[in-house]
Amino acid sequence: QIWCGPAMAAFNDWAKGSYLEPLENRTVVQIAKNLLEGAAVLTRAHQLRSYGAPVSQEAFRFAPRPLD
């Protein structure tokens, strides 16, 4: 048994129903690219909101997908 913290459960919830759900798609490169892309998307949405631009809730959602 592997003991892990809430981060692993959060990752599994995030990956559920997405491209990263199957274990064969969970390469280090794909996980890293999706985490970085997701962070960039959320950062842009927060920046726009802080400048007073109207930002929909959909802009704060990023689903894992194949990235090259």
Summary of the structure (lengths in Angstrom):
residues: 68
radius of gyration: 14.1
end to end distance: 33.3
largest distance: 48.0
contacts: 126
relative contact order: 0.16
helix: 59%
strand: 0%
